[in-house]
Amino acid sequence: MIALSLAEIAEIVGGQSYDIPDPAVRITGPVVIDSREVKDGSLFAAFAGEQVDGHDYARRAVEAGAAAVLATRPLGVPAIVVDDVQGALGRLARAVVERLGTEVVALTGSAGKTSTKDLIAQLLQRRAPTVWPPGSLNNEIGLPLTALRATEETRHLVLEMGARGQGHIRYLAELTPPRIGVVLNVGSAHIGEFGGREQIAQAKGELVEVLPEDGVAVLNADDPLVRAMAARTKARVILFGEAADADVRAENVRLTGSGQPAFRLCTPTGCSDVTMRLYGEHHVSNALAATAVAHELGMPVDEIALALSEAGTLSRWRMEVTERSDGVTVVNDAYNANPESMRAALRALAAMGRASQAQGGRTWAVLGPMAELGDESLAEHDAVGRLAVRLNVSKLVAVGGREASWLQLGAYNEGSWGEESVHVSDAQAAVDLLRSELRPGDVVLVKASRSIGLERVAVALLEGSGIPAEGRGVRR
């Protein structure tokens, strides 16, 4: 964060200073919400959660080097006291971004936000210092924390915006007003909370509504609900996709033998060939969105194509592909799941497994429930199970409760290999099954909604031990 005095911060957030010997002391470290992440000069924001109250860790944070605490009550340590820590954090983020004058790029969508954010960041970082969120920090707390990492050297700030209701994206966009807004797609994620795709589109489109007249709305030409958002913005519109009228489009899209997308990338200033390191055809649309942003900010198409071909996975548990020493390939895509991302992952698995199946290897889909689908849950889980059969996935392992059993039921009802699907109770049961059944050449996809914690299956398969403690990463 840019260096600000405690007095300046108190004025920005409308807070009252307590136990601060010198208001001129500056925050020179990061703003954090976890006392374990405190560094010298940090500002520790104390949030009261359902299980842990950050106020209880205020003294520990100051002892670790925090210059002050942002809190809702005096704590006997240097503190700026406000009525609402979340609101204060947002006001601080907005003030910092306004002072910096950084180019803000914001994106939203039902699927692919984090992967696309990572691609945009890798492209823009080649040109100038860029800040972007690790993982999926896309809510009312994560977004301002990301914005507050920007410094005087930062030229690009890339922000991911999620929503669970109307008005959420508008609120985030007002905290850090973007000039470039990207809408990727409108799918089924959180459909149970929104009530339908039209309502999701209404919420996602809030991003383009707040763009300034000299801004740019980057919209998916292949998604009718997103394309229609062009009428909701006063900003200039750039369309991306495979549609013939898209400003940034992909031609001759195909997958390599290992399941990596290749295509001809075309922009208003020229075309160039791309072969990505990422897995799955769904990354083509993500790459086009990233291209539209980079092209708008002055990158030539050949440089963009090279950057896309070299880009890797920055965020954990999103199509992480690791080959074990015995030839078994594990695909950890367990960070989250919705119907669209499930279908994309299954198609990627099918593509990756074609070569191995020709040599006797098998494809395994280890799938858990998709959350927040409301009345659509049964139909969507059934459809995913059926798709696994149609893609000739060798084995389906459905993990978890009722929704997982619907995955198995869909596979069974599709016919052809009902006996090749199995329902197990939990992650440990899945690990036990896989360890007894896997053989060299097999490809295993692990995917479910984040709350299920199915990434533990992938980690256990790669580490060769029991399910490890939550939060341990894959050794690659």
C-alpha positions as CSV (number, residue, x, y, z in Angstrom):
1,M,0.0,0.0,0.0
2,I,1.1,3.6,-0.5
3,A,2.5,5.0,2.8
4,L,-0.2,6.8,4.8
5,S,-0.1,8.1,8.3
6,L,-2.5,6.8,10.9
7,A,-4.0,10.3,11.1
8,E,-4.7,10.2,7.4
9,I,-6.2,6.8,7.6
10,A,-8.4,7.8,10.5
11,E,-9.7,10.7,8.4
12,I,-10.3,8.6,5.3
13,V,-12.3,5.9,7.2
14,G,-14.0,8.3,9.5
15,G,-12.5,6.6,12.6
16,Q,-11.4,7.6,16.1
17,S,-7.8,7.1,17.2
18,Y,-7.1,5.3,20.5
19,D,-3.8,4.6,22.2
20,I,-1.8,6.0,19.3
21,P,1.2,7.8,20.7
22,D,2.2,9.3,17.3
23,P,-0.5,9.9,14.7
24,A,2.2,10.6,12.1
25,V,3.4,7.0,12.1
26,R,2.9,5.6,8.7
27,I,1.5,2.3,7.5
28,T,4.3,0.9,5.3
29,G,3.4,-2.8,5.3
30,P,0.4,-4.7,3.9
31,V,-3.2,-4.5,5.2
32,V,-4.1,-7.9,6.6
33,I,-6.9,-9.7,8.3
34,D,-4.9,-12.6,9.6
35,S,-2.5,-11.8,12.4
36,R,-0.1,-14.5,11.1
37,E,0.4,-12.5,8.0
38,V,1.4,-9.3,9.8
39,K,4.7,-7.7,8.8
40,D,6.4,-4.6,10.1
41,G,4.3,-1.5,9.5
42,S,1.1,-3.5,8.7
43,L,-2.4,-2.4,9.4
44,F,-4.4,-5.3,11.0
45,A,-8.1,-5.2,10.2
46,A,-10.0,-7.0,13.0
47,F,-13.1,-8.8,11.6
48,A,-15.5,-10.6,13.9
49,G,-16.3,-13.9,12.2
50,E,-18.7,-16.7,13.1
51,Q,-16.0,-18.7,14.8
52,V,-13.0,-16.3,15.2
53,D,-13.0,-12.7,16.3
54,G,-10.0,-10.8,15.0
55,H,-10.2,-8.4,17.9
56,D,-8.9,-11.2,20.1
57,Y,-5.7,-11.2,18.1
58,A,-5.1,-7.5,18.1
59,R,-2.3,-7.5,20.7
60,R,-0.6,-10.4,18.9
61,A,-0.7,-8.5,15.7
62,V,0.9,-5.4,17.2
63,E,3.5,-7.5,18.9
64,A,4.3,-9.0,15.5
65,G,4.9,-5.5,14.0
66,A,1.5,-4.1,13.1
67,A,1.5,-0.3,13.4
68,A,-2.1,-0.2,14.3
69,V,-5.4,-2.1,14.3
70,L,-8.6,-1.2,12.5
71,A,-11.3,-2.3,14.9
72,T,-14.8,-1.6,16.2
73,R,-13.8,-0.9,19.8
74,P,-10.7,0.2,21.8
75,L,-8.4,-2.7,22.5
76,G,-5.5,-1.3,24.6
77,V,-3.2,-1.2,21.5
78,P,-2.9,1.5,18.8
79,A,-6.2,1.4,17.0
80,I,-8.5,3.3,14.7
81,V,-12.0,2.6,15.8
82,V,-14.9,2.6,13.4
83,D,-18.5,1.4,13.4
84,D,-17.9,-1.1,10.5
85,V,-14.5,-2.5,9.7
86,Q,-15.7,-3.8,6.2
87,G,-17.0,-0.4,5.2
88,A,-13.9,1.3,6.5
89,L,-11.7,-1.1,4.5
90,G,-13.7,-0.2,1.4
91,R,-13.3,3.5,1.9
92,L,-9.6,3.1,2.4
93,A,-9.3,1.1,-0.8
94,R,-11.2,3.7,-2.8
95,A,-9.0,6.5,-1.5
96,V,-5.8,4.6,-2.3
97,V,-6.9,3.8,-5.8
98,E,-8.0,7.3,-6.5
99,R,-4.7,8.7,-5.3
100,L,-2.7,6.3,-7.5
101,G,-4.6,6.8,-10.7
102,T,-3.9,3.2,-11.6
103,E,-5.6,1.5,-14.6
104,V,-8.3,-0.7,-13.0
105,V,-9.5,-3.8,-14.9
106,A,-12.5,-5.6,-13.3
107,L,-14.0,-8.8,-14.5
108,T,-17.0,-11.0,-13.5
109,G,-18.9,-14.0,-14.8
110,S,-20.4,-17.3,-13.7
111,A,-17.4,-19.4,-14.6
112,G,-13.7,-18.8,-15.4
113,K,-13.2,-15.5,-13.5
114,T,-10.1,-16.6,-11.6
115,S,-8.4,-18.3,-14.6
116,T,-9.1,-15.3,-16.8
117,K,-7.9,-12.9,-14.1
118,D,-4.6,-14.9,-14.0
119,L,-4.3,-14.7,-17.8
120,I,-4.9,-10.9,-17.8
121,A,-2.3,-10.5,-15.0
122,Q,0.3,-12.5,-16.8
123,L,-0.2,-10.5,-20.0
124,L,-0.2,-7.1,-18.4
125,Q,2.7,-7.9,-16.1
126,R,5.0,-8.2,-19.1
127,R,4.4,-4.5,-19.8
128,A,4.2,-2.8,-16.4
129,P,3.9,-3.6,-12.7
130,T,0.5,-5.2,-12.1
131,V,-1.4,-6.2,-9.0
132,W,-4.0,-8.9,-8.9
133,P,-5.6,-11.1,-6.3
134,P,-4.2,-14.5,-5.3
135,G,-6.9,-17.1,-5.8
136,S,-10.4,-15.9,-5.7
137,L,-10.4,-12.8,-3.5
138,N,-13.5,-11.3,-5.1
139,N,-15.8,-10.2,-2.3
140,E,-16.4,-7.2,-0.1
141,I,-13.3,-8.1,1.9
142,G,-11.0,-9.7,-0.6
143,L,-11.3,-7.0,-3.3
144,P,-10.3,-4.0,-1.1
145,L,-7.4,-6.1,0.4
146,T,-6.2,-6.7,-3.2
147,A,-6.5,-3.0,-4.1
148,L,-4.6,-2.0,-1.0
149,R,-1.6,-4.0,-2.3
150,A,-1.1,-1.4,-5.0
151,T,1.8,1.0,-4.7
152,E,3.1,4.1,-6.6
153,E,4.8,1.7,-9.1
154,T,1.6,-0.2,-9.9
155,R,0.3,0.6,-13.4
156,H,-2.4,-2.1,-13.7
157,L,-4.8,-3.3,-11.0
158,V,-6.8,-6.4,-12.0
159,L,-9.8,-7.2,-9.9
160,E,-12.2,-10.2,-9.8
161,M,-15.8,-9.5,-8.8
162,G,-18.2,-12.1,-7.5
163,A,-21.8,-11.7,-6.5
164,R,-24.4,-13.6,-4.6
165,G,-27.2,-11.1,-5.1
166,Q,-28.3,-7.9,-6.8
167,G,-26.2,-4.9,-6.0
168,H,-23.1,-6.8,-5.0
169,I,-21.0,-6.0,-8.1
170,R,-22.2,-2.4,-8.2
171,Y,-20.9,-2.0,-4.6
172,L,-17.5,-3.6,-5.5
173,A,-17.2,-1.5,-8.6
174,E,-17.9,1.7,-6.7
175,L,-15.1,0.8,-4.3
176,T,-12.5,0.6,-7.1
177,P,-14.0,2.2,-10.2
178,P,-12.8,0.3,-13.3
179,R,-12.2,1.8,-16.7
180,I,-12.2,-1.6,-18.3
181,G,-15.0,-4.1,-17.3
182,V,-15.1,-7.7,-18.6
183,V,-18.1,-10.0,-18.4
184,L,-17.3,-13.6,-19.3
185,N,-20.5,-15.5,-19.2
186,V,-23.9,-16.0,-17.5
187,G,-24.3,-19.6,-16.2
188,S,-25.8,-21.6,-13.4
189,A,-23.4,-20.7,-10.5
190,H,-25.6,-19.6,-7.5
191,I,-28.7,-19.9,-9.6
192,G,-30.5,-21.2,-6.4
193,E,-29.8,-17.8,-4.8
194,F,-30.5,-15.6,-7.8
195,G,-33.6,-17.4,-9.0
196,G,-32.7,-17.7,-12.7
197,R,-30.2,-16.8,-15.4
198,E,-31.9,-13.6,-16.3
199,Q,-31.5,-12.5,-12.7
200,I,-27.8,-13.5,-12.8
201,A,-27.4,-11.5,-16.0
202,Q,-28.9,-8.5,-14.3
203,A,-26.4,-8.7,-11.5
204,K,-23.4,-9.3,-13.7
205,G,-24.3,-6.4,-15.9
206,E,-24.0,-4.0,-13.1
207,L,-20.3,-3.9,-13.9
208,V,-20.8,-2.4,-17.4
209,E,-23.4,0.0,-16.1
210,V,-20.9,1.8,-13.8
211,L,-18.2,2.1,-16.5
212,P,-17.4,5.7,-17.6
213,E,-18.0,7.1,-21.1
214,D,-14.3,6.8,-21.8
215,G,-14.3,3.2,-20.5
216,V,-14.4,-0.1,-22.3
217,A,-16.9,-3.0,-21.8
218,V,-15.4,-6.3,-22.9
219,L,-18.3,-8.7,-23.6
220,N,-18.6,-12.3,-24.7
221,A,-20.1,-12.3,-28.2
222,D,-21.0,-16.1,-27.9
223,D,-23.2,-15.6,-24.8
224,P,-26.5,-13.9,-25.7
225,L,-27.1,-12.7,-22.2
226,V,-23.7,-11.1,-22.1
227,R,-23.9,-9.7,-25.6
228,A,-27.2,-8.0,-24.7
229,M,-25.3,-6.0,-21.9
230,A,-24.0,-3.7,-24.6
231,A,-27.3,-1.8,-24.4
232,R,-26.7,-1.2,-20.6
233,T,-23.4,0.7,-20.9
234,K,-22.2,4.1,-22.1
235,A,-18.7,2.7,-22.5
236,R,-17.2,1.6,-25.8
237,V,-17.9,-2.1,-26.4
238,I,-15.4,-4.8,-27.5
239,L,-16.8,-8.2,-28.3
240,F,-14.7,-11.4,-27.9
241,G,-15.5,-15.0,-28.9
242,E,-15.8,-17.3,-31.9
243,A,-18.6,-15.3,-33.5
244,A,-17.8,-13.9,-36.9
245,D,-18.5,-10.3,-35.7
246,A,-16.3,-10.5,-32.6
247,D,-13.6,-7.9,-32.5
248,V,-11.3,-10.4,-30.8
249,R,-11.9,-13.9,-32.0
250,A,-10.5,-17.4,-32.2
251,E,-10.4,-19.3,-35.5
252,N,-9.5,-23.0,-36.2
253,V,-9.9,-24.0,-32.5
254,R,-8.6,-27.4,-31.7
255,L,-7.1,-29.5,-28.9
256,T,-3.6,-31.0,-29.0
257,G,-3.2,-34.7,-28.2
258,S,-2.6,-33.7,-24.5
259,G,-5.8,-31.7,-24.3
260,Q,-4.3,-28.2,-24.6
261,P,-6.1,-25.6,-26.8
262,A,-4.6,-24.3,-30.0
263,F,-6.1,-21.6,-32.2
264,R,-5.6,-18.7,-34.5
265,L,-5.9,-15.4,-32.5
266,C,-7.4,-12.5,-34.5
267,T,-7.6,-8.9,-33.3
268,P,-8.4,-5.6,-35.1
269,T,-4.6,-5.2,-35.8
270,G,-3.7,-8.7,-36.9
271,C,-3.6,-12.4,-36.2
272,S,-1.2,-14.8,-34.6
273,D,-1.2,-18.5,-33.6
274,V,-1.5,-19.7,-30.0
275,T,-0.9,-23.1,-28.4
276,M,-1.7,-22.9,-24.6
277,R,0.0,-24.7,-21.7
278,L,-3.4,-24.8,-20.0
279,Y,-5.8,-27.7,-20.4
280,G,-9.3,-27.6,-21.8
281,E,-11.1,-25.8,-24.7
282,H,-12.9,-23.6,-22.2
283,H,-9.6,-21.6,-21.8
284,V,-10.0,-20.3,-25.4
285,S,-12.8,-18.0,-24.3
286,N,-10.7,-16.9,-21.2
287,A,-7.8,-16.2,-23.5
288,L,-9.9,-14.1,-25.8
289,A,-11.1,-12.0,-22.9
290,A,-7.6,-11.5,-21.7
291,T,-6.5,-10.6,-25.2
292,A,-9.2,-7.9,-25.5
293,V,-7.9,-6.2,-22.4
294,A,-4.2,-6.4,-23.3
295,H,-5.0,-5.2,-26.9
296,E,-6.9,-2.2,-25.5
297,L,-3.9,-1.4,-23.3
298,G,-1.5,-1.4,-26.3
299,M,0.0,-4.9,-26.5
300,P,0.6,-6.1,-30.1
301,V,-1.0,-9.4,-31.1
302,D,2.3,-11.2,-31.5
303,E,3.3,-10.4,-28.0
304,I,-0.1,-11.4,-26.7
305,A,0.0,-14.7,-28.5
306,L,3.5,-15.4,-27.1
307,A,2.3,-14.5,-23.6
308,L,-0.8,-16.7,-23.9
309,S,1.4,-19.6,-25.1
310,E,3.6,-19.2,-22.1
311,A,1.0,-18.5,-19.4
312,G,0.5,-21.1,-16.7
313,T,-1.8,-21.7,-13.7
314,L,-1.3,-19.1,-10.9
315,S,-4.2,-20.2,-8.6
316,R,-4.4,-23.6,-6.8
317,W,-6.7,-26.4,-7.6
318,R,-7.8,-25.2,-11.1
319,M,-6.9,-27.8,-13.7
320,E,-3.6,-28.5,-12.0
321,V,-2.2,-31.4,-14.0
322,T,0.5,-33.6,-12.3
323,E,1.9,-36.9,-13.5
324,R,3.0,-39.3,-10.9
325,S,6.2,-41.4,-11.2
326,D,4.1,-44.5,-12.1
327,G,2.4,-42.7,-15.1
328,V,-0.9,-41.9,-13.4
329,T,-2.0,-38.3,-14.2
330,V,-4.0,-36.4,-11.6
331,V,-6.0,-33.3,-12.6
332,N,-6.9,-31.3,-9.5
333,D,-9.8,-28.9,-10.5
334,A,-11.4,-29.1,-7.1
335,Y,-11.5,-25.4,-6.1
336,N,-15.1,-25.1,-7.1
337,A,-17.7,-26.4,-9.5
338,N,-20.9,-25.4,-11.3
339,P,-22.6,-27.1,-14.3
340,E,-20.6,-25.1,-16.9
341,S,-17.2,-25.7,-15.3
342,M,-18.1,-29.4,-14.7
343,R,-18.8,-29.8,-18.4
344,A,-15.7,-28.0,-19.4
345,A,-13.6,-30.2,-17.1
346,L,-15.1,-33.4,-18.3
347,R,-14.4,-32.4,-21.9
348,A,-10.8,-31.7,-21.0
349,L,-10.5,-35.0,-19.3
350,A,-11.9,-36.8,-22.3
351,A,-9.4,-35.0,-24.6
352,M,-6.5,-35.7,-22.2
353,G,-7.4,-39.4,-22.0
354,R,-7.7,-40.2,-25.7
355,A,-4.0,-41.0,-26.1
356,S,-3.8,-43.0,-22.8
357,Q,-7.0,-44.9,-23.6
358,A,-5.5,-46.0,-26.9
359,Q,-2.7,-47.6,-24.8
360,G,-5.0,-49.2,-22.3
361,G,-5.2,-46.3,-19.8
362,R,-8.5,-45.1,-18.4
363,T,-10.1,-41.8,-17.5
364,W,-11.6,-41.3,-14.0
365,A,-14.0,-38.6,-13.1
366,V,-14.1,-38.2,-9.3
367,L,-16.9,-35.7,-8.8
368,G,-18.7,-34.3,-5.8
369,P,-21.8,-32.2,-5.5
370,M,-22.3,-28.8,-7.0
371,A,-23.7,-26.3,-4.5
372,E,-26.3,-23.5,-4.7
373,L,-28.3,-24.8,-7.6
374,G,-31.7,-24.7,-5.9
375,D,-34.5,-26.4,-7.8
376,E,-32.1,-27.1,-10.7
377,S,-29.9,-29.3,-8.6
378,L,-31.3,-32.7,-9.6
379,A,-31.5,-32.0,-13.3
380,E,-28.0,-30.5,-13.4
381,H,-26.3,-33.4,-11.5
382,D,-28.1,-35.9,-13.6
383,A,-27.0,-34.1,-16.8
384,V,-23.3,-34.1,-15.7
385,G,-23.5,-37.9,-15.0
386,R,-25.0,-38.4,-18.5
387,L,-22.3,-36.3,-20.1
388,A,-19.6,-38.4,-18.5
389,V,-21.1,-41.4,-20.3
390,R,-21.4,-39.6,-23.7
391,L,-17.7,-38.5,-23.4
392,N,-16.7,-42.1,-22.9
393,V,-15.2,-41.4,-19.5
394,S,-14.1,-44.8,-18.2
395,K,-15.0,-44.5,-14.5
396,L,-17.2,-42.2,-12.5
397,V,-16.7,-41.9,-8.8
398,A,-19.5,-39.8,-7.2
399,V,-18.4,-38.6,-3.8
400,G,-20.8,-37.4,-1.0
401,G,-24.5,-37.2,-0.3
402,R,-27.7,-37.0,-2.2
403,E,-26.5,-34.8,-5.0
404,A,-23.5,-37.1,-5.7
405,S,-25.9,-40.0,-5.9
406,W,-27.8,-38.1,-8.6
407,L,-24.5,-37.9,-10.6
408,Q,-24.3,-41.7,-10.5
409,L,-28.0,-42.0,-11.4
410,G,-27.5,-39.8,-14.4
411,A,-24.6,-42.0,-15.6
412,Y,-26.7,-45.1,-15.0
413,N,-29.7,-43.8,-16.8
414,E,-27.7,-42.8,-19.9
415,G,-26.9,-46.5,-20.3
416,S,-23.8,-48.1,-21.8
417,W,-21.8,-48.3,-18.5
418,G,-23.9,-48.0,-15.4
419,E,-21.7,-50.7,-13.8
420,E,-18.7,-48.4,-14.3
421,S,-20.0,-45.7,-11.9
422,V,-19.8,-45.9,-8.2
423,H,-21.1,-43.8,-5.2
424,V,-18.8,-43.5,-2.2
425,S,-19.6,-41.7,1.1
426,D,-16.6,-39.3,1.5
427,A,-13.2,-38.3,0.3
428,Q,-11.3,-41.0,2.3
429,A,-13.5,-43.7,0.7
430,A,-12.7,-42.2,-2.8
431,V,-8.9,-42.3,-2.0
432,D,-9.1,-45.9,-0.8
433,L,-10.9,-46.9,-4.0
434,L,-8.6,-45.1,-6.3
435,R,-5.4,-46.4,-4.6
436,S,-6.6,-50.0,-5.1
437,E,-7.7,-49.5,-8.7
438,L,-5.4,-47.0,-10.4
439,R,-2.8,-48.2,-12.9
440,P,-0.2,-46.6,-15.1
441,G,-1.7,-44.4,-17.9
442,D,-4.9,-43.6,-16.0
443,V,-6.0,-39.9,-15.9
444,V,-8.0,-38.8,-12.8
445,L,-10.1,-35.6,-12.7
446,V,-11.1,-34.4,-9.2
447,K,-13.8,-31.8,-9.1
448,A,-16.6,-30.5,-6.8
449,S,-17.9,-27.4,-5.1
450,R,-15.3,-25.9,-2.8
451,S,-17.3,-26.6,0.4
452,I,-16.9,-30.3,-0.2
453,G,-13.1,-30.2,0.2
454,L,-12.5,-32.8,-2.6
455,E,-9.0,-31.3,-3.3
456,R,-7.9,-33.6,-0.5
457,V,-8.4,-36.6,-2.8
458,A,-6.0,-35.2,-5.4
459,V,-3.4,-34.2,-2.7
460,A,-3.6,-37.7,-1.1
461,L,-3.2,-39.4,-4.5
462,L,-0.1,-37.3,-5.2
463,E,1.5,-37.5,-1.8
464,G,0.8,-41.2,-1.3
465,S,-0.5,-40.7,2.3
466,G,-3.8,-40.4,4.0
467,I,-5.9,-37.3,3.5
468,P,-3.7,-34.4,4.7
469,A,-4.6,-31.4,6.8
470,E,-6.7,-28.8,5.1
471,G,-4.8,-26.3,3.2
472,R,-1.8,-28.4,2.2
473,G,-0.9,-27.9,-1.5
474,V,0.1,-30.3,-4.2
475,R,3.8,-31.0,-4.6
476,R,4.5,-30.6,-8.3
